[in-house]
Amino acid sequence: MNFEVIGTGHYAPENVVTNDDLAKFLDTSDEWISTRVGVRERRVCTTETTAELAYRASKNALEMAGTNPEELDLILCATISADDASPSLACNLQKLLGAECPAMDLNAACSGFIYMLETAAGFFARGTAKKVLVVGAERMSRLLNWNDRSTCVIFGDGAGAMVLSAGSSYLASKIYAKGNTDVIRIPHPQGMSPFYKNESEEPFVLMNGQETFKFAVNAMTKDVQEVIEKAGLTQEDIAYVIPHQANLRIIDSAKRKLSIPPERFCSNIERYGNTSAASIPILVDELNRDGKFKDNDKLVLCSFGGGLSSAACVLEWKCR
């Protein structure tokens, strides 16, 4: 016994920042960003906290699921941009929802949402949860050096959520990590200890774009192939691939290495940018609300990011 998805939701800040807006203070252009990354606009918080993003996405998912917060047995949040070191984002979300269940965060960078599904599957398998809220929420804008055109043009803010119930839709999964601080890293502030002697680093995204690209394409291709095989399926059986929205060229490169028809790969990066752990559930909710999924459709979710980490899974969709 694992789970099935009974509700989805997402939320993004109202503030839309276009590539032309960025070109007003950066040496960049809409053409430069859109051709290299695939982003044309992103949402950026002005007053919203990460917890508020998570709350709004969760409310939408709970409403679709016909579930009250008091019915939840567990809240899991995937994030690298929680408002506080403590309490966790999940605990702050629990308070906003009025839920009374255990709540905790998970950090696997952009792979966090699928890592979180794997975690939830363990609770269902042990029979200790009947309904679980899983949320990917990120305020990436506070982790960016807004003078660095190689990174700040990529990311955006937002949250996506799913309500899970006991079922048998989680067909196969893979999670992977190989410690590496040379490719993607976000340093913490060093603090004020008078005894700590290391040099302080700015707490912003540091990324080697070329190495990130190579890792992402290889991981996505390998992971997708492995989980499809684990599920006893063929690539032709897959209705949709829902990849982490990091870079449109990464997705296009992976398409060419796989036998899944290219029109089955989904994307919304042009409107949201890279929202890290939130990107997959945001895209799933949009597709779900647009009526794209049919009963028993086989979906592949796949992600990659800091760690270095990657993850993929196969879901059998159940229409409700």
C-alpha positions as CSV (number, residue, x, y, z in Angstrom):
1,M,0.0,0.0,0.0
2,N,1.3,3.5,-0.9
3,F,-0.8,6.5,-2.0
4,E,-2.7,8.2,-4.7
5,V,-3.1,12.0,-5.3
6,I,-6.6,13.2,-4.4
7,G,-6.0,17.0,-4.7
8,T,-3.5,19.5,-6.2
9,G,-3.0,23.2,-5.8
10,H,-0.4,25.9,-6.5
11,Y,0.1,29.6,-5.8
12,A,2.6,32.2,-7.1
13,P,3.0,35.8,-6.1
14,E,1.1,38.4,-8.1
15,N,4.2,40.4,-8.9
16,V,5.3,39.4,-12.5
17,V,8.9,40.3,-13.4
18,T,9.6,40.0,-17.2
19,N,13.0,39.7,-18.9
20,D,12.6,43.3,-20.0
21,D,12.2,44.3,-16.4
22,L,15.5,42.6,-15.6
23,A,17.2,44.3,-18.6
24,K,16.6,47.7,-16.9
25,F,19.3,47.0,-14.4
26,L,21.2,44.0,-15.8
27,D,23.4,43.6,-18.9
28,T,20.9,41.2,-20.4
29,S,17.9,41.0,-22.8
30,D,14.8,39.0,-23.4
31,E,16.4,37.2,-26.3
32,W,19.5,36.3,-24.2
33,I,17.5,34.8,-21.4
34,S,14.8,33.1,-23.4
35,T,17.2,31.4,-25.8
36,R,19.6,30.2,-23.1
37,V,17.1,29.3,-20.3
38,G,13.6,29.4,-21.7
39,V,12.3,31.9,-19.2
40,R,10.3,35.0,-20.3
41,E,8.8,36.0,-16.9
42,R,8.8,34.8,-13.3
43,R,6.9,35.6,-10.1
44,V,8.8,37.4,-7.4
45,C,7.6,38.1,-3.8
46,T,7.1,41.6,-2.6
47,T,5.5,41.0,0.8
48,E,4.7,37.3,0.7
49,T,6.6,34.8,3.0
50,T,7.4,31.3,2.0
51,A,4.8,30.1,4.5
52,E,2.2,32.2,2.9
53,L,2.9,30.8,-0.5
54,A,2.7,27.3,1.0
55,Y,-0.5,28.1,2.7
56,R,-2.3,29.3,-0.4
57,A,-1.2,26.4,-2.5
58,S,-2.2,24.0,0.3
59,K,-5.7,25.5,0.7
60,N,-6.3,25.0,-3.1
61,A,-5.1,21.4,-2.8
62,L,-7.2,20.7,0.3
63,E,-10.3,22.2,-1.3
64,M,-9.9,20.0,-4.4
65,A,-9.4,16.9,-2.2
66,G,-12.5,17.8,0.0
67,T,-10.2,17.5,3.0
68,N,-10.1,19.6,6.1
69,P,-6.8,20.4,7.8
70,E,-7.9,18.5,10.9
71,E,-8.0,15.3,8.8
72,L,-4.3,15.4,8.0
73,D,-2.0,12.9,9.6
74,L,1.3,14.5,8.4
75,I,2.5,17.7,6.7
76,L,5.8,17.5,4.7
77,C,7.4,20.5,3.1
78,A,10.3,20.5,0.6
79,T,12.2,23.8,0.6
80,I,15.6,25.4,0.7
81,S,14.2,28.9,1.4
82,A,12.1,28.6,4.6
83,D,11.4,31.8,6.4
84,D,13.2,30.6,9.6
85,A,15.8,28.1,10.5
86,S,13.3,27.1,13.2
87,P,10.4,26.6,13.4
88,S,10.3,24.6,10.1
89,L,8.2,25.8,7.2
90,A,6.0,22.8,7.8
91,C,5.3,23.9,11.4
92,N,4.5,27.4,10.3
93,L,2.2,26.0,7.6
94,Q,0.5,23.8,10.2
95,K,-0.2,26.8,12.3
96,L,-1.7,28.8,9.4
97,L,-3.9,25.8,8.4
98,G,-5.0,25.0,11.9
99,A,-3.9,21.4,11.6
100,E,-2.8,19.2,14.5
101,C,-0.5,16.6,13.0
102,P,3.3,16.1,12.9
103,A,5.0,18.4,10.4
104,M,8.6,18.6,9.1
105,D,10.7,19.9,6.3
106,L,12.9,18.1,3.8
107,N,15.9,19.7,2.0
108,A,17.0,18.0,-1.2
109,A,17.2,21.2,-3.2
110,C,15.3,21.0,-6.5
111,S,14.9,17.2,-6.1
112,G,13.0,17.8,-2.8
113,F,9.5,17.2,-3.9
114,I,10.1,13.7,-5.2
115,Y,12.2,12.9,-2.2
116,M,9.2,14.0,-0.2
117,L,6.9,11.7,-2.1
118,E,9.2,8.8,-1.3
119,T,9.1,9.8,2.4
120,A,5.3,10.0,2.4
121,A,5.2,6.5,0.8
122,G,7.0,5.1,3.8
123,F,4.4,6.5,6.2
124,F,1.6,5.0,4.1
125,A,3.5,1.6,3.8
126,R,3.7,1.4,7.6
127,G,0.0,2.3,8.0
128,T,0.8,5.4,10.1
129,A,-0.9,7.9,7.8
130,K,-4.1,8.0,5.9
131,K,-3.9,11.6,4.5
132,V,-0.7,13.5,4.0
133,L,-0.2,17.1,2.7
134,V,3.0,17.5,0.7
135,V,4.2,21.0,-0.3
136,G,7.1,22.3,-2.3
137,A,7.5,26.1,-1.5
138,E,10.3,28.4,-2.4
139,R,11.1,32.1,-2.1
140,M,14.2,31.8,-4.3
141,S,14.4,35.6,-4.8
142,R,15.9,36.0,-1.4
143,L,18.8,33.6,-2.2
144,L,19.9,35.4,-5.4
145,N,22.6,37.9,-6.2
146,W,20.5,40.3,-8.3
147,N,23.7,41.6,-9.9
148,D,24.6,38.2,-11.3
149,R,22.9,37.8,-14.6
150,S,24.0,34.2,-14.9
151,T,21.8,33.1,-11.9
152,C,19.2,35.7,-11.0
153,V,17.4,35.5,-14.4
154,I,16.7,31.8,-13.9
155,F,14.7,31.6,-10.7
156,G,11.2,32.5,-9.4
157,D,9.0,32.2,-6.4
158,G,6.0,29.9,-5.9
159,A,4.5,26.9,-4.2
160,G,2.7,23.7,-5.2
161,A,0.9,21.1,-3.1
162,M,-0.7,17.7,-3.2
163,V,-3.0,15.9,-0.8
164,L,-2.2,12.2,-0.7
165,S,-4.5,9.4,0.4
166,A,-3.8,5.6,0.8
167,G,-3.9,3.9,-2.6
168,S,-1.7,2.2,-5.1
169,S,-0.7,4.8,-7.6
170,Y,3.0,5.2,-6.7
171,L,4.4,2.6,-9.1
172,A,8.2,3.1,-9.0
173,S,10.8,5.6,-7.7
174,K,14.5,6.4,-7.6
175,I,16.3,8.9,-5.4
176,Y,20.0,9.7,-5.8
177,A,22.7,11.9,-4.2
178,K,26.4,12.4,-4.6
179,G,27.9,15.1,-2.4
180,N,29.3,17.9,-4.4
181,T,29.8,21.6,-3.5
182,D,31.6,22.6,-6.6
183,V,28.6,22.6,-9.0
184,I,25.7,24.1,-7.1
185,R,25.9,25.7,-3.6
186,I,24.1,28.3,-1.5
187,P,26.3,29.3,1.5
188,H,24.7,30.1,4.9
189,P,25.7,33.4,6.6
190,Q,28.7,32.6,8.9
191,G,27.1,34.3,11.9
192,M,28.7,36.4,14.6
193,S,30.9,33.9,16.5
194,P,34.1,35.7,17.5
195,F,35.8,32.3,17.5
196,Y,35.0,31.2,13.9
197,K,37.9,32.1,11.6
198,N,36.8,31.1,8.1
199,E,36.1,33.9,5.6
200,S,32.4,34.8,5.2
201,E,30.7,34.1,1.9
202,E,27.6,35.8,0.5
203,P,24.5,33.6,1.0
204,F,23.5,33.5,-2.7
205,V,23.2,30.8,-5.3
206,L,26.5,29.8,-6.8
207,M,26.3,27.6,-9.9
208,N,28.6,26.2,-12.5
209,G,26.2,26.3,-15.4
210,Q,28.0,24.0,-17.8
211,E,28.5,21.3,-15.1
212,T,24.9,21.7,-13.9
213,F,23.7,21.2,-17.5
214,K,25.7,18.0,-18.0
215,F,24.6,16.5,-14.7
216,A,21.0,17.3,-15.2
217,V,20.7,15.9,-18.7
218,N,22.5,12.6,-17.7
219,A,20.5,12.2,-14.5
220,M,17.2,13.0,-16.1
221,T,17.7,10.5,-18.9
222,K,19.0,7.7,-16.7
223,D,16.5,8.1,-13.9
224,V,13.5,8.2,-16.3
225,Q,14.6,5.1,-18.0
226,E,15.2,3.3,-14.7
227,V,11.8,4.1,-13.1
228,I,9.9,3.2,-16.2
229,E,11.6,-0.2,-16.3
230,K,11.0,-0.7,-12.5
231,A,7.3,0.0,-13.0
232,G,7.2,-2.8,-15.7
233,L,6.3,-0.2,-18.4
234,T,7.8,0.9,-21.7
235,Q,8.5,4.5,-22.7
236,E,5.5,4.4,-25.0
237,D,3.3,3.8,-22.0
238,I,4.0,7.2,-20.5
239,A,1.3,9.8,-21.0
240,Y,3.3,12.7,-19.7
241,V,6.8,13.5,-18.4
242,I,6.8,16.3,-15.8
243,P,10.3,17.4,-15.3
244,H,11.8,19.9,-12.9
245,Q,11.7,23.3,-14.7
246,A,15.4,24.3,-14.5
247,N,16.3,25.1,-18.1
248,L,14.3,24.4,-21.3
249,R,17.5,23.3,-23.1
250,I,18.0,20.6,-20.4
251,I,14.5,19.3,-21.1
252,D,15.1,19.4,-24.9
253,S,18.4,17.6,-24.6
254,A,16.8,14.8,-22.5
255,K,13.9,14.5,-25.0
256,R,16.4,13.6,-27.7
257,K,18.0,10.8,-25.6
258,L,14.6,9.2,-24.7
259,S,12.1,7.4,-26.9
260,I,9.1,9.1,-25.4
261,P,7.3,11.3,-28.0
262,P,8.5,14.8,-27.5
263,E,5.0,16.3,-27.2
264,R,4.5,14.4,-24.0
265,F,7.2,16.5,-22.2
266,C,5.5,19.3,-20.2
267,S,6.8,22.7,-19.4
268,N,5.8,26.0,-17.9
269,I,9.3,27.5,-17.3
270,E,8.6,30.4,-19.6
271,R,6.0,31.8,-17.1
272,Y,7.6,30.8,-13.7
273,G,11.3,30.2,-14.1
274,N,13.0,27.7,-11.9
275,T,11.0,27.5,-8.6
276,S,13.2,24.7,-7.2
277,A,11.2,22.2,-5.1
278,A,8.0,23.9,-6.1
279,S,8.3,23.5,-9.9
280,I,6.9,20.0,-10.3
281,P,3.8,20.4,-8.2
282,I,3.0,23.7,-9.8
283,L,3.1,22.1,-13.2
284,V,1.1,19.1,-12.1
285,D,-1.6,21.3,-10.7
286,E,-1.8,23.4,-13.9
287,L,-2.1,20.2,-16.0
288,N,-4.6,18.7,-13.7
289,R,-6.9,21.8,-13.6
290,D,-6.7,22.0,-17.4
291,G,-8.1,18.4,-17.6
292,K,-5.0,17.0,-19.3
293,F,-4.8,13.8,-17.2
294,K,-7.0,10.8,-17.9
295,D,-7.8,8.0,-15.6
296,N,-4.9,5.5,-15.3
297,D,-2.5,7.8,-17.2
298,K,1.1,6.9,-16.4
299,L,3.1,10.0,-15.4
300,V,6.8,10.3,-14.9
301,L,8.1,13.0,-12.5
302,C,11.8,13.7,-12.6
303,S,14.1,16.3,-10.9
304,F,17.8,17.2,-10.4
305,G,19.6,19.8,-8.5
306,G,22.0,20.7,-5.7
307,G,23.5,18.0,-3.7
308,L,24.1,16.9,-6.3
309,S,20.8,15.1,-6.2
310,S,18.3,13.6,-8.6
311,A,15.0,11.8,-8.3
312,A,12.2,10.3,-10.4
313,C,9.0,8.4,-10.0
314,V,6.1,6.9,-11.9
315,L,2.5,7.7,-10.8
316,E,-0.7,6.2,-12.1
317,W,-3.2,9.0,-12.2
318,K,-6.6,8.5,-10.7
319,C,-9.4,10.9,-11.8
320,R,-11.8,11.8,-9.1
